């Protein structure tokens, strides 16, 4: 097990364009860190630089306080699991798992013991005499993972290991990987574009875009407190709804007003500062689909029911067993989705009035998409006793949110 540190790590293939730039991250002993992001964001490139399969253009890679930029891959004591399994087709499962130890001239008795121990952990003892061509995709992936854990390395590096499996098998393998990490406690870095894998497996998620870290935090923190529009829209399924509107003063409070004229009342603890900073200015409101409801809830008891809901026309209704996803169109042609109970009535073409949990919404700056962050009273005191609003108004072209 080990600590891995990346300091200002960059990767360029032509000295002009960077696949990864200014990557800064501390990965602690025993963590399960997920690199997630769209295709081409640099997540696999970063993993390959850690493994030593790609040269580092700039910056430093430290493994257990040892600078590893120029250390050969075989000497870094890391094990990598690839998307395509990387098994030797002419060898049996036993020989595939034993190979890494055989080339290191480990005694046969010790190899035999470790192979059977790993096979027992992964439930593949009955497959040891078979060849890869005789295995299913899930069995091949277990063998590949078995080969990786044979040496008990400092860290596991996994590059989209489940992407070739069907949905049911992927769900099963996610559970097995989480259990394996719990049992072994080995530092693991895992690359995926699948946010479900990221949210269910990782102790920490690193969201990447265009070679930069946009946010690095626990799954719950990223979901509940996304740093910007990209992270908010990327994490969550269905994704967060974004609605453009204007902040208007309403007596002692404030409303978020959509182009159609529909209004959402801003909670009192945020209203005064929003008016001070954004009166008559456009902002973007972010609402998770599950923060809609058919009934006015007690969480909004201090708000007006008339100014706490949206009316939309149902476009599509997806029945998902225990719940339904409604896709609606607001009066200004704005589309949004809501996750509601399966008992919710309505067909395409019907109007549906939904209430918003205004204490769970997010505000983002219109131009740069940075989040408007409300800090608690215990940290700052604001005007008239209301919380201070810290607004990230300046564009950060190379953002790093490593908390």
BAGUVEX-459377 format. One line per field, with one value per residue (C-alpha): residue in one letter; x, y, z; chain; residue number from 0. Coordinates in nm, 2 decimals, decimal comma. Layout:
<pts>
res	(A / ...)
xx	(X / ...)
yy	(Y / ...)
zz	(Z / ...)
chain	(A / ...)
n	(NUM / ...)
</pts>
This chain:
<pts>
res	(X / X / X / X / X / X / X / X / X / X / X / X / X / X / X / X / X / X / X / X / X / X / X / X / X / X / X / X / X / X / X / X / X / X / X / X / X / X / X / X / X / X / X / X / X / X / X / X / X / X / X / X / X / X / X / X / X / X / X / X / X / X / X / X / X / X / X / X / X / X / X / X / X / X / X / X / X / X / X / X / X / X / X / X / X / X / X / X / X / X / X / X / X / X / X / X / X / X / X / X / X / X / X / X / X / X / X / X / X / X / X / X / X / X / X / X / X / X / X / X / X / X / X / X / X / X / X / X / X / X / X / X / X / X / X / X / X / X / X / X / X / X / X / X / X / X / X / X / X / X / X / X / X / X / X / X / X / X / X / X / X / X / X / X / X / X / X / X / X / X / X / X / X / X / X / X / X / X / X / X / X / X / X / X / X / X / X / X / X / X / X / X / X / X / X / X / X / X / X / X / X / X / X / X / X / X / X / X / X / X / X / X / X / X / X / X / X / X / X / X / X / X / X / X / X / X / X / X / X / X / X / X / X / X / X / X / X / X / X / X / X / X / X / X / X / X / X / X / X / X / X / X / X / X / X / X / X / X / X / X / X / X / X / X / X / X / X / X / X / X / X / X / X / X / X / X / X / X / X / X / X / X / X / X / X / X / X / X / X / X / X / X / X / X / X / X / X / X / X / X / X / X / X / X / X / X / X / X / X / X / X / X / X / X / X / X / X / X / X / X / X / X / X / X / X / X / X / X / X / X / X / X / X / X / X / X / X / X / X / X / X / X / X / X / X / X / X / X / X / X / X / X / X / X / X / X / X / X / X / X / X / X / X / X / X / X / X / X / X / X / X / X / X / X / X / X / X / X / X / X / X / X / X / X / X / X / X / X / X / X / X / X / X / X / X / X / X / X / X / X / X / X / X)
xx	(0,00 / 0,12 / 0,07 / 0,08 / 0,13 / 0,11 / 0,25 / 0,18 / 0,18 / 0,14 / 0,14 / 0,18 / 0,24 / 0,34 / 0,46 / 0,17 / -0,15 / -0,18 / -0,37 / -0,32 / -0,21 / -0,13 / -0,27 / -0,23 / -0,35 / -0,26 / -0,38 / -0,36 / -0,28 / -0,58 / -0,80 / -1,02 / -0,99 / -1,19 / -1,09 / -1,41 / -1,50 / -1,59 / -1,39 / -1,06 / -1,05 / -0,71 / -0,81 / -0,65 / -0,34 / -0,30 / -0,33 / -0,07 / 0,17 / 0,14 / 0,20 / 0,50 / 0,35 / 0,35 / 0,63 / 0,56 / 0,61 / 0,63 / 0,57 / 0,65 / 0,51 / 0,59 / 0,52 / 0,59 / 0,80 / 1,01 / 1,03 / 0,92 / 0,93 / 1,21 / 1,17 / 1,08 / 0,73 / 0,85 / 1,02 / 0,72 / 0,55 / 0,21 / -0,04 / -0,26 / -0,59 / -0,67 / -1,00 / -0,92 / -0,81 / -0,46 / -0,44 / -0,21 / -0,45 / -0,22 / -0,18 / -0,42 / -0,58 / -0,34 / -0,04 / -0,18 / -0,21 / 0,13 / 0,33 / 0,43 / 0,57 / 0,73 / 0,94 / 1,06 / 1,17 / 0,94 / 0,95 / 0,69 / 0,53 / 0,48 / 0,33 / 0,09 / -0,03 / -0,08 / -0,26 / -0,51 / -0,55 / -0,63 / -0,86 / -1,05 / -1,10 / -1,23 / -1,43 / -1,25 / -1,08 / -1,28 / -1,14 / -0,77 / -0,72 / -0,91 / -0,78 / -0,91 / -1,09 / -1,31 / -1,42 / -1,70 / -1,62 / -1,68 / -1,46 / -1,18 / -1,20 / -1,17 / -0,86 / -0,71 / -0,78 / -0,64 / -0,32 / -0,30 / -0,34 / -0,09 / 0,21 / 0,02 / 0,15 / 0,17 / -0,14 / -0,38 / -0,44 / -0,76 / -0,84 / -1,22 / -1,20 / -1,58 / -1,66 / -1,68 / -1,93 / -2,31 / -2,51 / -2,61 / -2,25 / -2,11 / -2,34 / -2,22 / -1,86 / -1,89 / -2,00 / -1,71 / -1,46 / -1,58 / -1,57 / -1,22 / -1,09 / -1,24 / -1,07 / -0,73 / -0,72 / -0,48 / -0,46 / -0,66 / -0,69 / -0,98 / -1,06 / -1,41 / -1,66 / -1,95 / -2,07 / -2,25 / -1,92 / -1,77 / -2,04 / -2,07 / -1,70 / -1,49 / -1,40 / -1,30 / -1,39 / -1,17 / -1,39 / -1,18 / -1,25 / -1,00 / -0,70 / -0,79 / -0,93 / -1,26 / -1,34 / -1,19 / -1,40 / -1,61 / -1,90 / -2,16 / -1,98 / -1,96 / -2,32 / -2,45 / -2,21 / -2,08 / -1,82 / -1,94 / -2,19 / -1,99 / -1,96 / -2,32 / -2,44 / -2,20 / -2,27 / -2,62 / -2,87 / -3,09 / -2,86 / -2,93 / -3,18 / -3,04 / -3,28 / -3,18 / -3,36 / -3,33 / -3,31 / -3,58 / -3,64 / -3,98 / -4,05 / -3,79 / -3,72 / -3,63 / -3,75 / -3,58 / -3,79 / -3,79 / -3,85 / -4,21 / -4,28 / -4,30 / -4,13 / -3,94 / -3,90 / -3,54 / -3,50 / -3,46 / -3,10 / -2,98 / -3,22 / -3,07 / -2,72 / -2,86 / -3,04 / -2,73 / -2,51 / -2,75 / -3,06 / -3,19 / -2,90 / -2,92 / -2,81 / -2,85 / -3,06 / -2,97 / -3,23 / -3,18 / -3,47 / -3,54 / -3,59 / -3,92 / -4,24 / -4,61 / -4,69 / -4,57 / -4,33 / -4,25 / -3,89 / -4,03 / -4,27 / -4,12 / -4,18 / -4,49 / -4,65 / -4,75 / -4,39 / -4,23 / -4,35 / -4,33 / -4,60 / -4,49 / -4,64 / -4,55 / -4,35 / -4,24 / -4,30 / -4,06 / -4,18 / -3,89 / -4,06 / -4,04 / -4,03 / -4,11 / -3,90 / -4,11 / -3,97 / -4,16 / -4,16 / -4,21 / -4,41 / -4,10 / -4,01 / -3,75 / -3,72 / -3,67 / -3,69 / -3,84 / -3,80 / -4,13 / -4,31 / -4,46 / -4,81 / -4,78 / -5,05 / -5,01 / -4,97 / -4,79 / -4,97 / -5,10 / -5,00 / -4,83 / -4,77 / -4,45 / -4,30 / -3,92 / -3,72 / -3,57 / -3,32 / -3,15 / -3,11 / -2,78 / -2,70 / -2,44 / -2,30 / -2,43 / -2,11 / -1,85 / -2,06 / -1,88 / -2,10 / -2,23 / -2,12 / -2,31 / -2,09 / -2,24 / -2,30 / -2,03 / -1,77 / -1,88 / -2,14 / -2,33 / -2,55 / -2,83 / -2,72 / -2,76 / -2,49 / -2,21 / -2,22 / -1,89 / -1,93 / -1,67 / -1,72 / -1,38 / -1,32 / -1,06 / -0,92 / -0,72 / -0,94 / -0,83 / -1,06 / -0,86 / -1,02)
yy	(0,00 / 0,35 / 0,72 / 0,87 / 1,24 / 1,42 / 1,78 / 2,00 / 1,69 / 1,77 / 1,56 / 1,70 / 1,50 / 1,79 / 2,06 / 2,28 / 2,09 / 1,93 / 1,61 / 1,67 / 2,00 / 2,11 / 1,80 / 1,82 / 1,54 / 1,36 / 1,00 / 0,85 / 0,50 / 0,27 / 0,51 / 0,41 / 0,71 / 0,74 / 0,94 / 1,02 / 1,25 / 1,25 / 1,08 / 1,27 / 1,44 / 1,29 / 1,04 / 0,73 / 0,94 / 1,03 / 0,67 / 0,56 / 0,83 / 0,69 / 0,34 / 0,45 / 0,36 / 0,73 / 0,98 / 1,28 / 1,60 / 1,82 / 1,80 / 1,53 / 1,19 / 1,07 / 0,72 / 0,66 / 0,98 / 0,86 / 1,06 / 0,82 / 1,02 / 0,82 / 0,49 / 0,20 / 0,06 / -0,28 / -0,11 / 0,10 / -0,20 / -0,12 / -0,36 / -0,26 / -0,40 / -0,32 / -0,29 / -0,58 / -0,81 / -0,86 / -1,24 / -1,49 / -1,70 / -2,00 / -2,02 / -2,16 / -1,94 / -2,08 / -1,99 / -1,64 / -1,56 / -1,72 / -1,56 / -1,23 / -1,43 / -1,69 / -1,43 / -1,31 / -1,66 / -1,69 / -2,05 / -2,28 / -2,37 / -2,00 / -1,93 / -2,22 / -2,10 / -1,74 / -1,84 / -2,05 / -1,78 / -1,52 / -1,76 / -1,83 / -1,45 / -1,41 / -1,73 / -1,88 / -2,19 / -2,41 / -2,22 / -2,26 / -2,53 / -2,35 / -2,12 / -1,76 / -1,87 / -2,09 / -1,81 / -1,56 / -1,19 / -1,17 / -1,47 / -1,32 / -1,00 / -1,19 / -1,36 / -1,03 / -0,89 / -1,21 / -1,16 / -0,80 / -0,89 / -1,18 / -0,96 / -0,75 / -0,43 / -0,08 / 0,02 / -0,11 / 0,09 / 0,00 / 0,14 / 0,10 / -0,27 / -0,33 / -0,15 / -0,47 / -0,63 / -0,62 / -0,41 / -0,69 / -0,83 / -0,48 / -0,42 / -0,76 / -0,68 / -0,34 / -0,51 / -0,76 / -0,48 / -0,28 / -0,59 / -0,68 / -0,33 / -0,35 / -0,69 / -0,59 / -0,22 / -0,16 / 0,19 / 0,18 / 0,43 / 0,35 / 0,52 / 0,52 / 0,74 / 0,57 / 0,80 / 0,51 / 0,32 / 0,64 / 0,71 / 0,35 / 0,25 / 0,56 / 0,69 / 1,00 / 1,11 / 1,33 / 1,49 / 1,59 / 1,79 / 1,90 / 1,77 / 1,97 / 1,86 / 2,04 / 1,90 / 1,63 / 1,52 / 1,25 / 1,12 / 1,27 / 1,61 / 1,63 / 1,53 / 1,77 / 2,06 / 2,06 / 2,33 / 2,44 / 2,38 / 2,10 / 1,89 / 1,96 / 1,84 / 1,55 / 1,38 / 1,25 / 1,06 / 1,21 / 1,51 / 1,83 / 2,07 / 2,41 / 2,70 / 3,05 / 3,34 / 3,67 / 3,77 / 4,01 / 4,18 / 4,10 / 4,29 / 4,17 / 3,86 / 3,77 / 3,56 / 3,37 / 3,46 / 3,25 / 3,39 / 3,26 / 3,47 / 3,17 / 3,25 / 3,05 / 3,22 / 3,22 / 3,11 / 3,41 / 3,32 / 3,36 / 3,62 / 3,94 / 3,87 / 3,74 / 4,08 / 4,27 / 4,09 / 3,99 / 4,21 / 4,22 / 4,00 / 3,66 / 3,35 / 2,98 / 2,77 / 2,41 / 2,16 / 1,78 / 1,58 / 1,43 / 1,77 / 1,81 / 1,68 / 1,68 / 1,82 / 2,13 / 2,00 / 2,11 / 2,18 / 2,49 / 2,59 / 2,94 / 3,00 / 3,08 / 2,78 / 3,01 / 3,09 / 2,75 / 2,55 / 2,51 / 2,41 / 2,21 / 1,99 / 1,62 / 1,52 / 1,17 / 0,95 / 0,67 / 0,40 / 0,25 / 0,02 / 0,20 / 0,55 / 0,74 / 0,99 / 1,27 / 1,49 / 1,81 / 2,14 / 2,46 / 2,75 / 2,91 / 2,58 / 2,51 / 2,13 / 1,97 / 1,63 / 1,52 / 1,20 / 1,12 / 0,83 / 0,56 / 0,67 / 1,01 / 1,04 / 1,21 / 1,13 / 1,31 / 1,63 / 1,68 / 1,98 / 1,90 / 2,13 / 2,04 / 2,20 / 2,26 / 2,21 / 2,56 / 2,47 / 2,22 / 2,42 / 2,56 / 2,90 / 2,94 / 3,25 / 3,28 / 3,35 / 3,12 / 2,87 / 2,90 / 2,82 / 3,09 / 2,96 / 3,04 / 3,01 / 2,95 / 3,22 / 3,06 / 3,15 / 3,49 / 3,74 / 3,91 / 4,22 / 4,23 / 3,89 / 3,70 / 3,46 / 3,61 / 3,51 / 3,43 / 3,44 / 3,29 / 3,55 / 3,53 / 3,25 / 3,00 / 2,86 / 2,59 / 2,50 / 2,27 / 2,19 / 1,94 / 1,96)
zz	(0,00 / -0,07 / -0,10 / -0,45 / -0,52 / -0,85 / -0,86 / -1,16 / -1,39 / -1,76 / -2,08 / -2,43 / -2,74 / -2,97 / -2,72 / -2,80 / -2,70 / -2,36 / -2,29 / -1,92 / -1,76 / -1,40 / -1,25 / -0,87 / -0,64 / -0,32 / -0,31 / 0,04 / 0,15 / 0,11 / -0,09 / -0,39 / -0,62 / -0,94 / -1,24 / -1,42 / -1,72 / -2,08 / -2,35 / -2,42 / -2,08 / -2,00 / -1,73 / -1,90 / -1,99 / -1,63 / -1,52 / -1,78 / -1,66 / -1,30 / -1,44 / -1,64 / -1,97 / -2,08 / -2,02 / -1,80 / -1,99 / -1,68 / -1,31 / -1,06 / -0,96 / -0,61 / -0,49 / -0,12 / -0,11 / -0,40 / -0,72 / -0,99 / -1,32 / -1,46 / -1,28 / -1,51 / -1,49 / -1,36 / -1,07 / -0,95 / -0,79 / -0,94 / -1,09 / -1,38 / -1,50 / -1,86 / -2,04 / -2,28 / -1,99 / -2,13 / -2,08 / -2,26 / -2,47 / -2,48 / -2,10 / -1,85 / -1,59 / -1,33 / -1,55 / -1,63 / -1,26 / -1,18 / -1,46 / -1,28 / -0,99 / -1,22 / -1,40 / -1,06 / -0,97 / -0,67 / -0,53 / -0,69 / -0,36 / -0,27 / -0,62 / -0,59 / -0,25 / -0,37 / -0,69 / -0,49 / -0,23 / -0,50 / -0,69 / -0,37 / -0,31 / -0,66 / -0,68 / -0,98 / -0,82 / -1,06 / -1,36 / -1,30 / -1,56 / -1,84 / -2,10 / -2,16 / -2,48 / -2,26 / -2,02 / -2,02 / -2,01 / -1,63 / -1,57 / -1,78 / -1,58 / -1,26 / -1,39 / -1,49 / -1,14 / -0,99 / -1,19 / -1,06 / -0,70 / -0,70 / -0,61 / -0,35 / -0,51 / -0,37 / -0,58 / -0,83 / -1,15 / -1,33 / -1,68 / -1,75 / -1,65 / -1,67 / -2,00 / -2,20 / -1,97 / -2,00 / -1,76 / -1,51 / -1,50 / -1,45 / -1,15 / -1,00 / -1,07 / -0,90 / -0,58 / -0,60 / -0,66 / -0,37 / -0,15 / -0,28 / -0,19 / 0,16 / 0,22 / 0,07 / 0,16 / -0,13 / -0,28 / -0,60 / -0,89 / -1,12 / -1,46 / -1,59 / -1,79 / -1,60 / -1,32 / -1,16 / -1,11 / -0,98 / -0,73 / -0,60 / -0,59 / -0,51 / -0,17 / -0,37 / -0,72 / -0,95 / -1,22 / -1,52 / -1,84 / -2,11 / -1,91 / -1,59 / -1,26 / -1,22 / -0,87 / -0,64 / -0,34 / -0,19 / -0,40 / -0,17 / -0,16 / -0,54 / -0,58 / -0,32 / -0,37 / -0,73 / -0,80 / -1,14 / -1,42 / -1,58 / -1,26 / -1,17 / -1,52 / -1,55 / -1,21 / -1,17 / -1,38 / -1,51 / -1,50 / -1,30 / -1,46 / -1,55 / -1,58 / -1,68 / -1,50 / -1,33 / -0,97 / -0,86 / -0,52 / -0,37 / -0,06 / 0,20 / -0,01 / -0,36 / -0,65 / -0,93 / -1,23 / -1,55 / -1,90 / -1,89 / -1,58 / -1,34 / -1,01 / -0,75 / -0,40 / -0,28 / 0,09 / 0,32 / 0,43 / 0,07 / -0,06 / 0,06 / -0,07 / -0,40 / -0,44 / -0,34 / -0,60 / -0,87 / -0,87 / -1,23 / -1,34 / -1,50 / -1,32 / -1,37 / -1,13 / -1,09 / -0,96 / -0,92 / -1,06 / -0,72 / -0,56 / -0,73 / -0,56 / -0,62 / -0,28 / -0,10 / 0,16 / 0,51 / 0,41 / 0,23 / 0,51 / 0,54 / 0,16 / -0,03 / -0,20 / -0,50 / -0,56 / -0,49 / -0,79 / -1,16 / -1,41 / -1,71 / -1,98 / -1,98 / -2,28 / -2,18 / -1,88 / -1,80 / -1,56 / -1,37 / -1,13 / -0,79 / -0,94 / -1,26 / -1,45 / -1,60 / -1,88 / -1,90 / -2,10 / -1,92 / -2,07 / -2,22 / -2,39 / -2,12 / -2,07 / -1,73 / -1,57 / -1,24 / -1,04 / -0,88 / -0,71 / -0,93 / -0,81 / -0,98 / -1,24 / -1,58 / -1,95 / -2,23 / -2,30 / -1,95 / -1,74 / -1,41 / -1,12 / -0,92 / -0,61 / -0,58 / -0,26 / -0,27 / 0,01 / -0,22 / -0,54 / -0,67 / -0,82 / -1,09 / -1,26 / -1,62 / -1,80 / -1,65 / -1,47 / -1,13 / -0,84 / -0,60 / -0,27 / 0,05 / 0,36 / 0,71 / 0,97 / 1,19 / 0,93 / 0,81 / 0,92 / 0,64 / 0,61 / 0,87 / 1,01 / 0,69 / 0,57 / 0,36 / -0,01 / -0,17 / -0,55 / -0,78 / -1,06 / -1,23 / -1,48 / -1,37 / -1,69 / -1,50 / -1,20 / -0,93 / -0,65 / -0,44 / -0,09)
chain	(A / A / A / A / A / A / A / A / A / A / A / A / A / A / A / A / A / A / A / A / A / A / A / A / A / A / A / A / A / A / A / A / A / A / A / A / A / A / A / A / A / A / A / A / A / A / A / A / A / A / A / A / A / A / A / A / A / A / A / A / A / A / A / A / A / A / A / A / A / A / A / A / A / A / A / A / A / A / A / A / A / A / A / A / A / A / A / A / A / A / A / A / A / A / A / A / A / A / A / A / A / A / A / A / A / A / A / A / A / A / A / A / A / A / A / A / A / A / A / A / A / A / A / A / A / A / A / A / A / A / A / A / A / A / A / A / A / A / A / A / A / A / A / A / A / A / A / A / A / A / A / A / A / A / A / A / A / A / A / A / A / A / A / A / A / A / A / A / A / A / A / A / A / A / A / A / A / A / A / A / A / A / A / A / A / A / A / A / A / A / A / A / A / A / A / A / A / A / A / A / A / A / A / A / A / A / A / A / A / A / A / A / A / A / A / A / A / A / A / A / A / A / A / A / A / A / A / A / A / A / A / A / A / A / A / A / A / A / A / A / A / A / A / A / A / A / A / A / A / A / A / A / A / A / A / A / A / A / A / A / A / A / A / A / A / A / A / A / A / A / A / A / A / A / A / A / A / A / A / A / A / A / A / A / A / A / A / A / A / A / A / A / A / A / A / A / A / A / A / A / A / A / A / A / A / A / A / A / A / A / A / A / A / A / A / A / A / A / A / A / A / A / A / A / A / A / A / A / A / A / A / A / A / A / A / A / A / A / A / A / A / A / A / A / A / A / A / A / A / A / A / A / A / A / A / A / A / A / A / A / A / A / A / A / A / A / A / A / A / A / A / A / A / A / A / A / A / A / A / A / A / A / A / A / A / A / A / A / A / A / A / A / A / A / A / A / A / A / A / A / A / A / A)
n	(0 / 1 / 2 / 3 / 4 / 5 / 6 / 7 / 8 / 9 / 10 / 11 / 12 / 13 / 14 / 15 / 16 / 17 / 18 / 19 / 20 / 21 / 22 / 23 / 24 / 25 / 26 / 27 / 28 / 29 / 30 / 31 / 32 / 33 / 34 / 35 / 36 / 37 / 38 / 39 / 40 / 41 / 42 / 43 / 44 / 45 / 46 / 47 / 48 / 49 / 50 / 51 / 52 / 53 / 54 / 55 / 56 / 57 / 58 / 59 / 60 / 61 / 62 / 63 / 64 / 65 / 66 / 67 / 68 / 69 / 70 / 71 / 72 / 73 / 74 / 75 / 76 / 77 / 78 / 79 / 80 / 81 / 82 / 83 / 84 / 85 / 86 / 87 / 88 / 89 / 90 / 91 / 92 / 93 / 94 / 95 / 96 / 97 / 98 / 99 / 100 / 101 / 102 / 103 / 104 / 105 / 106 / 107 / 108 / 109 / 110 / 111 / 112 / 113 / 114 / 115 / 116 / 117 / 118 / 119 / 120 / 121 / 122 / 123 / 124 / 125 / 126 / 127 / 128 / 129 / 130 / 131 / 132 / 133 / 134 / 135 / 136 / 137 / 138 / 139 / 140 / 141 / 142 / 143 / 144 / 145 / 146 / 147 / 148 / 149 / 150 / 151 / 152 / 153 / 154 / 155 / 156 / 157 / 158 / 159 / 160 / 161 / 162 / 163 / 164 / 165 / 166 / 167 / 168 / 169 / 170 / 171 / 172 / 173 / 174 / 175 / 176 / 177 / 178 / 179 / 180 / 181 / 182 / 183 / 184 / 185 / 186 / 187 / 188 / 189 / 190 / 191 / 192 / 193 / 194 / 195 / 196 / 197 / 198 / 199 / 200 / 201 / 202 / 203 / 204 / 205 / 206 / 207 / 208 / 209 / 210 / 211 / 212 / 213 / 214 / 215 / 216 / 217 / 218 / 219 / 220 / 221 / 222 / 223 / 224 / 225 / 226 / 227 / 228 / 229 / 230 / 231 / 232 / 233 / 234 / 235 / 236 / 237 / 238 / 239 / 240 / 241 / 242 / 243 / 244 / 245 / 246 / 247 / 248 / 249 / 250 / 251 / 252 / 253 / 254 / 255 / 256 / 257 / 258 / 259 / 260 / 261 / 262 / 263 / 264 / 265 / 266 / 267 / 268 / 269 / 270 / 271 / 272 / 273 / 274 / 275 / 276 / 277 / 278 / 279 / 280 / 281 / 282 / 283 / 284 / 285 / 286 / 287 / 288 / 289 / 290 / 291 / 292 / 293 / 294 / 295 / 296 / 297 / 298 / 299 / 300 / 301 / 302 / 303 / 304 / 305 / 306 / 307 / 308 / 309 / 310 / 311 / 312 / 313 / 314 / 315 / 316 / 317 / 318 / 319 / 320 / 321 / 322 / 323 / 324 / 325 / 326 / 327 / 328 / 329 / 330 / 331 / 332 / 333 / 334 / 335 / 336 / 337 / 338 / 339 / 340 / 341 / 342 / 343 / 344 / 345 / 346 / 347 / 348 / 349 / 350 / 351 / 352 / 353 / 354 / 355 / 356 / 357 / 358 / 359 / 360 / 361 / 362 / 363 / 364 / 365 / 366 / 367 / 368 / 369 / 370 / 371 / 372 / 373 / 374 / 375 / 376 / 377 / 378 / 379 / 380 / 381 / 382 / 383 / 384 / 385 / 386 / 387 / 388 / 389 / 390 / 391 / 392 / 393 / 394 / 395 / 396 / 397 / 398 / 399 / 400 / 401 / 402)
</pts>
